[in-house]
Amino acid sequence: MPLTDLILASKDEAQKIADSDYPLESWAGIDTKGIDVVAYSNLYSILTEQEWQPDILDQFPLVSQGTEEGPWVSIFPAEMTEMLAGLEGDKMEKIAEDWSQAEEMAYFDPKEIKELLGEMRNLAKRAGSDRSDLLIWMSL
């Protein structure tokens, strides 16, 4: 399982983040416990109410990398960040439940997924108010 963090930063900082061994020391964010771009793309398809297709991965472009072997930094689609920031109540419960059914999330307890989604929502709200991006840092 890869190491992954969701980082609140400007896309312009992507190379500095990619060069970091532990970006959460220098940037705000959360440890996302190995959730990779495929799992995030699944969440995106749930949020946008569209069937998952491989081309959804194109919505999470690689914006930087340390070396060919990683770490890699991708960016969340702006639409997804906005949708996460607006999650509340029953809608958040439903999204968490649906995401917990995804194959990529099988090793998580549904309660953990709900808590993580709440943390992601809070980070997305900060991204909106700070005019920042949500970046995915991943290392093998």
CORPE-V984561 format. One record per residue. N is the residue number from 1. RES is the residue in one small letter. PSI is psi as a letter, one per 30 degrees, with the letter a starting at -180 (* if undefined). D_CENTER is the distance of its C-alpha to the mean C-alpha in Angstrom with 2 decimals. Layout:
n=N res=RES psi=PSI d_center=D_CENTER
n=N res=RES psi=PSI d_center=D_CENTER
//
This chain:
n=1 res=m psi=k d_center=15.55
n=2 res=p psi=l d_center=13.53
n=3 res=l psi=k d_center=12.52
n=4 res=t psi=k d_center=8.90
n=5 res=d psi=k d_center=7.79
n=6 res=l psi=j d_center=5.36
n=7 res=i psi=k d_center=8.32
n=8 res=l psi=j d_center=10.21
n=9 res=a psi=l d_center=12.65
n=10 res=s psi=k d_center=14.50
n=11 res=k psi=f d_center=13.98
n=12 res=d psi=f d_center=17.49
n=13 res=e psi=g d_center=16.49
n=14 res=a psi=e d_center=14.43
n=15 res=q psi=e d_center=17.51
n=16 res=k psi=e d_center=18.18
n=17 res=i psi=e d_center=14.74
n=18 res=a psi=e d_center=15.35
n=19 res=d psi=f d_center=18.79
n=20 res=s psi=k d_center=17.73
n=21 res=d psi=f d_center=18.15
n=22 res=y psi=i d_center=16.29
n=23 res=p psi=f d_center=14.41
n=24 res=l psi=f d_center=14.11
n=25 res=e psi=f d_center=17.89
n=26 res=s psi=f d_center=17.83
n=27 res=w psi=l d_center=14.78
n=28 res=a psi=k d_center=13.33
n=29 res=g psi=a d_center=10.08
n=30 res=i psi=k d_center=9.38
n=31 res=d psi=j d_center=10.01
n=32 res=t psi=g d_center=7.68
n=33 res=k psi=h d_center=10.86
n=34 res=g psi=g d_center=10.47
n=35 res=i psi=k d_center=7.64
n=36 res=d psi=a d_center=7.75
n=37 res=v psi=e d_center=7.29
n=38 res=v psi=e d_center=9.98
n=39 res=a psi=e d_center=8.57
n=40 res=y psi=e d_center=5.60
n=41 res=s psi=e d_center=8.74
n=42 res=n psi=e d_center=10.68
n=43 res=l psi=e d_center=8.93
n=44 res=y psi=e d_center=9.49
n=45 res=s psi=e d_center=13.00
n=46 res=i psi=e d_center=13.60
n=47 res=l psi=e d_center=12.80
n=48 res=t psi=g d_center=14.99
n=49 res=e psi=h d_center=17.48
n=50 res=q psi=l d_center=17.96
n=51 res=e psi=k d_center=18.68
n=52 res=w psi=k d_center=16.23
n=53 res=q psi=k d_center=17.77
n=54 res=p psi=e d_center=17.04
n=55 res=d psi=f d_center=17.08
n=56 res=i psi=f d_center=13.85
n=57 res=l psi=f d_center=12.30
n=58 res=d psi=f d_center=14.12
n=59 res=q psi=f d_center=11.81
n=60 res=f psi=i d_center=9.32
n=61 res=p psi=k d_center=12.21
n=62 res=l psi=k d_center=12.86
n=63 res=v psi=f d_center=13.99
n=64 res=s psi=l d_center=15.50
n=65 res=q psi=l d_center=16.51
n=66 res=g psi=e d_center=18.79
n=67 res=t psi=a d_center=21.14
n=68 res=e psi=f d_center=21.32
n=69 res=e psi=g d_center=20.36
n=70 res=g psi=a d_center=17.22
n=71 res=p psi=l d_center=15.18
n=72 res=w psi=k d_center=13.03
n=73 res=v psi=k d_center=10.76
n=74 res=s psi=l d_center=8.97
n=75 res=i psi=k d_center=8.10
n=76 res=f psi=k d_center=6.37
n=77 res=p psi=k d_center=9.60
n=78 res=a psi=e d_center=11.51
n=79 res=e psi=e d_center=12.53
n=80 res=m psi=e d_center=9.24
n=81 res=t psi=e d_center=8.89
n=82 res=e psi=e d_center=12.54
n=83 res=m psi=e d_center=12.41
n=84 res=l psi=e d_center=10.06
n=85 res=a psi=f d_center=12.47
n=86 res=g psi=g d_center=15.33
n=87 res=l psi=k d_center=14.73
n=88 res=e psi=l d_center=17.83
n=89 res=g psi=b d_center=20.25
n=90 res=d psi=e d_center=21.03
n=91 res=k psi=e d_center=18.32
n=92 res=m psi=e d_center=15.63
n=93 res=e psi=e d_center=17.79
n=94 res=k psi=e d_center=18.04
n=95 res=i psi=e d_center=14.38
n=96 res=a psi=e d_center=13.83
n=97 res=e psi=e d_center=16.98
n=98 res=d psi=e d_center=16.15
n=99 res=w psi=e d_center=12.79
n=100 res=s psi=f d_center=14.87
n=101 res=q psi=f d_center=17.24
n=102 res=a psi=k d_center=15.05
n=103 res=e psi=e d_center=16.53
n=104 res=e psi=f d_center=13.40
n=105 res=m psi=g d_center=13.12
n=106 res=a psi=f d_center=16.88
n=107 res=y psi=g d_center=17.00
n=108 res=f psi=k d_center=15.42
n=109 res=d psi=k d_center=17.77
n=110 res=p psi=e d_center=17.10
n=111 res=k psi=e d_center=17.71
n=112 res=e psi=e d_center=14.98
n=113 res=i psi=e d_center=12.47
n=114 res=k psi=e d_center=13.99
n=115 res=e psi=e d_center=13.86
n=116 res=l psi=e d_center=10.19
n=117 res=l psi=e d_center=9.63
n=118 res=g psi=e d_center=12.21
n=119 res=e psi=e d_center=10.67
n=120 res=m psi=e d_center=7.47
n=121 res=r psi=e d_center=10.31
n=122 res=n psi=e d_center=12.29
n=123 res=l psi=e d_center=9.98
n=124 res=a psi=e d_center=9.64
n=125 res=k psi=e d_center=13.41
n=126 res=r psi=e d_center=14.00
n=127 res=a psi=e d_center=12.35
n=128 res=g psi=e d_center=14.81
n=129 res=s psi=f d_center=17.70
n=130 res=d psi=f d_center=17.21
n=131 res=r psi=h d_center=16.60
n=132 res=s psi=l d_center=13.73
n=133 res=d psi=l d_center=10.56
n=134 res=l psi=k d_center=6.92
n=135 res=l psi=k d_center=6.92
n=136 res=i psi=j d_center=5.63
n=137 res=w psi=k d_center=8.94
n=138 res=m psi=k d_center=10.41
n=139 res=s psi=k d_center=14.06
n=140 res=l psi=* d_center=16.43
//
